[in-house]
């Protein structure tokens, strides 16, 4: 009986651990949850932007193109000024951003410091590790090249 109970407990522990993946990333600008399990195994391109940042405005179409064409890469935005709720949704619309923008800054979760410059983009591997920091305006081709070099 003790052996059977031990096997049952071991099975429950393993099942619980199997469900432990990346933590959830909160809600996006539409109020939709960004579940950690949907991010597992995928590259994430996390871009910090602000409405007042000229280079941010210039690179948004490049990030939109990357988000629309890459099935294995998820592009996520973060508003540098900490906008949330309707203010964030309004800014996303004004900037013509087509990818999800997080309502909560994932900096602590990613172990990154607040950048002193914008735009800044982080390339995060499928295990959730920040692999590279790209400072300044980026292009779709440039990000694809960096991802290919990191794989």
Beta strands, then each sheet from edge to edge (+ up, - down):
strand 1: 43-49
strand 2: 73-79
strand 3: 100-102
strand 4: 120-124
strand 5: 130-135
sheet 1: 3+ 2+ 1+ 4- 5+
end
